[in-house]
Amino acid sequence: LPFLDTNLITFATNLPELFLIKNGIRKRILRDAFRDILDNDLLNRRKQGFLLPIRKWLISGGLRDDFEKIV
């Protein structure tokens, strides 16, 4: 959730477009900031969804017990 910080959002919304999109590549400043840390394949891959194993947690995990307490 660090990208939800109010000060960061204010900073990002005031950046010139050049820092946000360059040569059709979005999130340019973020990619440049992490270029030395992350692998190029990771930096340039397409957006991916993230699924939580909620069904597994409810069937066999501790969430089932918590859920049963509520219901």
Stockholm file with secondary structure:
# STOCKHOLM 1.0

chainA/1-71         LPFLDTNLITFATNLPELFLIKNGIRKRILRDAFRDILDNDLLNRRKQGFLLPIRKWLISGGLRDDFEKIV
#=GR chainA/1-71 SS CGGGCHHHHHHHHTSCHHHHEETTEESHHHHHHHTTTSCHHHHHSCCCCCCCCHHHHHHHSHHHHHHHHHC
#=GC SS_cons        CGGGCHHHHHHHHTSCHHHHEETTEESHHHHHHHTTTSCHHHHHSCCCCCCCCHHHHHHHSHHHHHHHHHC
//
